[in-house]
Amino acid sequence: MSAVPEIRPVPLAFRPMGEADVDAVLAAEQRMYPFPWTRGNFVDSVRSAYRAWVCEAAGELVGYAVVTVTLDEAQLLNISVVPERRRQRLGVALMEHLMADARRQGAKQLFLEVRPSNAAGLALYAHFGFHRIGRRRDYYPAETGREDAIVMARVI
Ligand SMILES: CC(C)(COP(=O)(O)OP(=O)(O)OC[C@H]1O[C@@H](n2cnc3c(N)ncnc32)[C@H](O)[C@@H]1OP(=O)(O)O)[C@@H](O)C(=O)NCCC(=O)NCCS
């Protein structure tokens, strides 16, 4: 009988983003977004009271997220999974992690904005039952001018 190799999923580790993570996070961000966050955005996030997370698999950065919590409302500012690791439910794992953390911080609702053209983002938020509560006109820069944002929310 030939040995069948056992495939073990690599466990994910979540930890708070620190200044030492910013180079790797910024490199990932610049690979992913035509209009990326700046180094200053990430440095401000880790120095402020924002909830900024990195997600690693076998010591490699595979995703990150930034959330603010003000009283009982949380706002998702960034959630990203590196392209090589997409469609492996890491987005789901990151959302579960950040929502549990926001809840522990006292948040009762989570708000976010997403581009109408962002099929992956919309699918992720649909998975978690976010509902549309508004639209911000010309909110995002886009290749062809500006793009609206869909505003979504969910009780957490
Ligand atoms: C959005 C993002 C975080 C999703 O991460 P991911 O790890 O690939 O997503 P998951 O594997 O956890 O999938 C979650 C759900 O989204 C769906 N999905 C993911 N990518 C999709 C795509 N490109 N098109 C359609 N559906 C998609 C999955 O099928 C799954 O749906 P299900 O629960 O109904 O089965 C990732 O695509 C990403 O980093 N995109 C670039 C950054 C970005 O746009 N962030 C959001 C800004 S608002």
The ligand as an SDF file (V2000), in Angstrom:
LIG
                    3D

 48 50  0  0  0  0  0  0  0  0999 V2000
  -11.8650   40.6510    0.2460 C   0  0  0  0  0  0  0  0  0  0  0  0
  -10.7990   39.6410    0.7120 C   0  0  0  0  0  0  0  0  0  0  0  0
  -10.2690   40.0660    2.0650 C   0  0  0  0  0  0  0  0  0  0  0  0
  -11.4730   38.2510    0.8040 C   0  0  0  0  0  0  0  0  0  0  0  0
  -10.5070   37.3520    1.3490 O   0  0  0  0  0  0  0  0  0  0  0  0
  -10.4860   35.7960    1.0060 P   0  0  0  0  0  0  0  0  0  0  0  0
   -9.6300   35.1520    2.0230 O   0  0  0  0  0  0  0  0  0  0  0  0
  -10.1330   35.5770   -0.4260 O   0  0  0  0  0  0  0  0  0  0  0  0
  -12.0240   35.3940    1.2050 O   0  0  0  0  0  0  0  0  0  0  0  0
  -12.5920   34.0080    1.7600 P   0  0  0  0  0  0  0  0  0  0  0  0
  -11.8410   32.8670    1.1410 O   0  0  0  0  0  0  0  0  0  0  0  0
  -12.6150   34.0640    3.2560 O   0  0  0  0  0  0  0  0  0  0  0  0
  -14.0640   34.0290    1.1610 O   0  0  0  0  0  0  0  0  0  0  0  0
  -15.1670   34.6300    1.8340 C   0  0  0  0  0  0  0  0  0  0  0  0
  -16.3840   34.6070    0.9230 C   0  0  0  0  0  0  0  0  0  0  0  0
  -16.1500   35.4980   -0.1960 O   0  0  0  0  0  0  0  0  0  0  0  0
  -16.2480   34.7910   -1.4260 C   0  0  0  0  0  0  0  0  0  0  0  0
  -15.2410   35.3690   -2.3190 N   0  0  0  0  0  0  0  0  0  0  0  0
  -13.9400   35.5890   -2.0500 C   0  0  0  0  0  0  0  0  0  0  0  0
  -13.3390   36.1350   -3.1240 N   0  0  0  0  0  0  0  0  0  0  0  0
  -14.2930   36.2660   -4.0640 C   0  0  0  0  0  0  0  0  0  0  0  0
  -14.2850   36.7770   -5.3990 C   0  0  0  0  0  0  0  0  0  0  0  0
  -13.1650   37.2540   -5.9670 N   0  0  0  0  0  0  0  0  0  0  0  0
  -15.4520   36.7860   -6.0770 N   0  0  0  0  0  0  0  0  0  0  0  0
  -16.5920   36.3020   -5.5360 C   0  0  0  0  0  0  0  0  0  0  0  0
  -16.6550   35.8040   -4.2710 N   0  0  0  0  0  0  0  0  0  0  0  0
  -15.5200   35.7910   -3.5720 C   0  0  0  0  0  0  0  0  0  0  0  0
  -15.9530   33.3490   -1.0780 C   0  0  0  0  0  0  0  0  0  0  0  0
  -16.4860   32.4600   -2.0250 O   0  0  0  0  0  0  0  0  0  0  0  0
  -16.6390   33.2340    0.2800 C   0  0  0  0  0  0  0  0  0  0  0  0
  -18.0320   33.1730    0.0650 O   0  0  0  0  0  0  0  0  0  0  0  0
  -18.9640   32.0460    0.8310 P   0  0  0  0  0  0  0  0  0  0  0  0
  -18.7580   32.2900    2.2920 O   0  0  0  0  0  0  0  0  0  0  0  0
  -20.3310   32.3630    0.3530 O   0  0  0  0  0  0  0  0  0  0  0  0
  -18.4250   30.7260    0.4010 O   0  0  0  0  0  0  0  0  0  0  0  0
   -9.6470   39.5240   -0.3500 C   0  0  0  0  0  0  0  0  0  0  0  0
  -10.1890   39.2610   -1.6180 O   0  0  0  0  0  0  0  0  0  0  0  0
   -8.7750   40.7670   -0.4380 C   0  0  0  0  0  0  0  0  0  0  0  0
   -7.8430   40.9480    0.3540 O   0  0  0  0  0  0  0  0  0  0  0  0
   -9.0700   41.6520   -1.4200 N   0  0  0  0  0  0  0  0  0  0  0  0
   -8.2700   42.8650   -1.6250 C   0  0  0  0  0  0  0  0  0  0  0  0
   -8.4970   43.8240   -0.4940 C   0  0  0  0  0  0  0  0  0  0  0  0
   -9.9530   44.2130   -0.3650 C   0  0  0  0  0  0  0  0  0  0  0  0
  -10.6410   44.4520   -1.3440 O   0  0  0  0  0  0  0  0  0  0  0  0
  -10.4190   44.2770    0.8930 N   0  0  0  0  0  0  0  0  0  0  0  0
  -11.7770   44.6700    1.2050 C   0  0  0  0  0  0  0  0  0  0  0  0
  -11.8820   46.1490    1.1170 C   0  0  0  0  0  0  0  0  0  0  0  0
  -13.5410   46.7080    1.4600 S   0  0  0  0  0  0  0  0  0  0  0  0
  1  2  1  0
  2  3  1  0
  2  4  1  0
  2 36  1  0
  4  5  1  0
  5  6  1  0
  6  7  2  0
  6  8  1  0
  6  9  1  0
  9 10  1  0
 10 11  2  0
 10 12  1  0
 10 13  1  0
 13 14  1  0
 14 15  1  0
 15 16  1  0
 15 30  1  0
 16 17  1  0
 17 18  1  0
 17 28  1  0
 18 19  1  0
 18 27  1  0
 19 20  2  0
 20 21  1  0
 21 22  1  0
 21 27  2  0
 22 23  1  0
 22 24  2  0
 24 25  1  0
 25 26  2  0
 26 27  1  0
 28 29  1  0
 28 30  1  0
 30 31  1  0
 31 32  1  0
 32 33  2  0
 32 34  1  0
 32 35  1  0
 36 37  1  0
 36 38  1  0
 38 39  2  0
 38 40  1  0
 40 41  1  0
 41 42  1  0
 42 43  1  0
 43 44  2  0
 43 45  1  0
 45 46  1  0
 46 47  1  0
 47 48  1  0
M  END
$$$$
